[in-house]
Amino acid sequence: MGIPNTVVAQRFLLQDSKGVARAVLGVNDQGEAMLALFDARGQGRADISVTAEGLPRVELSDSAGNTRALVNVDEQDIPSIALYDGAKARLVLTVPQDGPFLTLADEASRRQVTLRGGKGAAEALFEDAINAGALAIGVHEDRSVGLMIAGPTATPRLALVLRGDGHAGLGFIDANGNETSIPPEEPQAPQS
């Protein structure tokens, strides 16, 4: 009798010598093809799946069953990685076509730091958790560098710009929205 080349089934269950389920391979009730891996207590620790819509994902869990890491590709083929502290996402890295995007969050998953890069530019945004202020810095495609300080509700209050040609500008916005600017210096024409 020979070894069969193909085994056909809807679900495979792998148990250890004590009868504890350690892995399941199959299609679940939601139409996801998945491989689930369990620890020696039978607690789910890793899932690799492809959704019914064809979207891949890998989920890693801690010993209590909480998701701690998630890697997936969305409907627009954009990959992302999320790391969790308990049930809250604390770090999310997304890589859309125009460049990577990294977000760090507080214990309530409120965005506090955002870093973005790509297409000759880089930006960093620092926000407090209760929206009382923000600081943004960036280098832009035109080689200009900027700094923006915002007040409550992310309303810009101060902006400093250093253009790629070396000229600087400064702008202030008061609580009433009135703007005062010191425009970038323009190159002086040579005197004859």
C-alpha positions as CSV (number, residue, x, y, z in Angstrom):
1,M,0.0,0.0,0.0
2,G,1.4,3.4,-1.0
3,I,1.3,6.7,0.8
4,P,-1.5,8.9,-0.6
5,N,-0.4,12.1,-2.3
6,T,-3.4,14.2,-1.2
7,V,-5.5,14.3,1.9
8,V,-8.8,16.1,1.6
9,A,-10.6,17.5,4.6
10,Q,-12.3,20.6,5.8
11,R,-10.4,20.7,9.1
12,F,-7.3,19.2,10.7
13,L,-6.8,19.1,14.4
14,L,-3.3,18.4,15.9
15,Q,-3.2,17.2,19.6
16,D,-0.3,16.6,21.9
17,S,0.3,13.4,23.8
18,K,-2.1,14.6,26.6
19,G,-4.9,15.3,24.1
20,V,-4.6,19.1,24.2
21,A,-5.3,20.8,20.9
22,R,-2.1,22.4,19.7
23,A,-3.0,23.4,16.1
24,V,-6.0,23.6,13.8
25,L,-6.0,24.0,10.1
26,G,-9.2,24.6,8.3
27,V,-11.9,27.0,7.1
28,N,-13.9,28.7,9.9
29,D,-17.6,29.7,9.9
30,Q,-16.7,33.2,8.4
31,G,-15.1,31.6,5.4
32,E,-11.5,32.3,6.5
33,A,-8.8,29.8,5.7
34,M,-6.7,29.7,8.9
35,L,-4.0,28.0,10.8
36,A,-4.4,28.4,14.6
37,L,-1.5,27.5,17.0
38,F,-2.1,26.8,20.7
39,D,0.2,26.6,23.7
40,A,0.4,23.6,26.1
41,R,-2.7,24.8,28.0
42,G,-4.7,25.0,24.7
43,Q,-4.6,28.8,24.7
44,G,-4.6,30.3,21.2
45,R,-1.2,32.1,20.6
46,A,-0.9,32.5,16.9
47,D,-3.3,32.7,14.0
48,I,-2.5,32.9,10.3
49,S,-5.5,33.5,8.1
50,V,-6.8,34.7,4.8
51,T,-10.3,36.3,5.1
52,A,-13.2,35.3,2.8
53,E,-12.4,38.5,0.9
54,G,-8.8,37.3,0.3
55,L,-7.0,39.6,2.9
56,P,-4.1,38.0,4.7
57,R,-3.4,38.5,8.4
58,V,-1.2,37.2,11.2
59,E,-2.2,37.7,14.8
60,L,-0.1,36.9,17.9
61,S,-1.6,36.7,21.4
62,D,-0.2,36.7,24.9
63,S,-0.8,33.9,27.5
64,A,-4.2,35.5,28.5
65,G,-5.4,35.5,24.9
66,N,-5.1,39.2,24.2
67,T,-3.9,40.3,20.8
68,R,-0.4,41.7,21.1
69,A,0.7,41.9,17.5
70,L,-1.2,42.1,14.2
71,V,0.2,42.1,10.7
72,N,-2.2,42.5,7.8
73,V,-2.7,43.7,4.2
74,D,-5.9,45.8,3.6
75,E,-8.2,46.1,0.5
76,Q,-5.8,48.6,-1.1
77,D,-2.8,46.3,-0.7
78,I,-1.4,48.5,2.1
79,P,0.5,46.5,4.7
80,S,0.4,47.4,8.4
81,I,1.7,46.2,11.7
82,A,0.0,47.0,15.0
83,L,1.5,46.3,18.5
84,Y,-0.9,46.2,21.5
85,D,-0.5,46.8,25.2
86,G,-3.4,44.8,26.6
87,A,-6.4,45.5,24.4
88,K,-5.2,48.9,23.1
89,A,-3.1,49.5,20.0
90,R,0.1,51.4,21.0
91,L,2.2,51.4,17.9
92,V,0.9,51.2,14.3
93,L,3.2,51.1,11.2
94,T,1.5,51.5,7.8
95,V,3.2,51.6,4.5
96,P,1.0,53.2,1.8
97,Q,2.5,53.8,-1.6
98,D,3.5,57.4,-0.8
99,G,5.7,56.4,2.1
100,P,5.7,54.9,5.6
101,F,3.5,56.2,8.4
102,L,4.2,55.4,12.1
103,T,1.9,56.2,15.0
104,L,2.6,55.9,18.7
105,A,-0.4,56.1,21.1
106,D,-1.0,56.4,24.8
107,E,-2.7,53.8,27.0
108,A,-6.1,54.7,25.6
109,S,-5.0,54.4,21.9
110,R,-5.0,58.2,21.5
111,R,-2.4,59.3,18.9
112,Q,0.6,61.1,20.5
113,V,3.5,60.8,18.0
114,T,3.2,60.5,14.2
115,L,6.2,60.1,11.9
116,R,5.8,60.1,8.1
117,G,8.3,59.9,5.3
118,G,8.5,59.6,1.6
119,K,8.7,61.5,-1.7
120,G,11.6,63.6,-0.5
121,A,9.8,64.8,2.7
122,A,9.7,63.8,6.3
123,E,7.3,65.0,9.1
124,A,6.9,64.4,12.8
125,L,3.8,65.4,14.8
126,F,3.7,65.4,18.6
127,E,0.3,65.7,20.2
128,D,-0.9,65.6,23.8
129,A,-3.6,63.1,24.6
130,I,-6.3,65.6,25.5
131,N,-5.8,67.9,22.4
132,A,-4.4,70.8,24.3
133,G,-1.5,71.4,21.9
134,A,0.8,70.0,19.2
135,L,4.2,70.4,17.7
136,A,5.0,69.6,14.1
137,I,8.3,69.6,12.4
138,G,9.1,68.7,8.8
139,V,11.4,68.7,5.8
140,H,9.6,69.2,2.6
141,E,10.2,68.2,-1.1
142,D,11.3,71.8,-1.9
143,R,14.1,71.5,0.8
144,S,12.3,73.9,3.2
145,V,12.2,73.1,6.9
146,G,9.2,74.0,9.1
147,L,8.2,74.1,12.7
148,M,4.6,74.6,13.8
149,I,3.3,74.9,17.4
150,A,-0.5,74.6,17.9
151,G,-2.8,75.4,20.7
152,P,-6.0,73.6,21.8
153,T,-7.9,71.7,19.1
154,A,-4.6,71.7,17.0
155,T,-5.1,75.4,16.0
156,P,-1.8,76.7,14.6
157,R,-0.4,79.5,16.8
158,L,3.3,79.8,15.7
159,A,5.1,78.8,12.5
160,L,8.7,79.1,11.6
161,V,9.9,78.3,8.0
162,L,13.4,78.1,6.6
163,R,13.2,77.8,2.8
164,G,15.6,75.7,0.8
165,D,17.3,78.9,-0.4
166,G,18.2,79.8,3.2
167,H,15.5,82.6,3.8
168,A,13.4,82.4,7.0
169,G,9.9,83.4,7.9
170,L,8.0,83.5,11.2
171,G,4.2,83.7,11.7
172,F,2.0,84.2,14.8
173,I,-1.7,83.5,15.1
174,D,-3.5,84.9,18.2
175,A,-6.5,83.4,20.0
176,N,-8.8,85.3,17.7
177,G,-7.2,84.0,14.6
178,N,-5.4,87.2,13.7
179,E,-2.2,86.5,11.9
180,T,1.1,88.4,12.2
181,S,4.0,87.4,9.9
182,I,7.6,88.2,9.3
183,P,7.9,87.0,5.7
184,P,11.0,85.3,4.4
185,E,13.7,87.7,3.4
186,E,13.9,88.1,-0.4
187,P,17.3,88.1,-2.0
188,Q,18.6,91.7,-2.4
189,A,19.4,92.9,-5.9
190,P,23.0,93.8,-6.3
191,Q,23.6,97.5,-6.0
192,S,25.3,99.3,-8.9
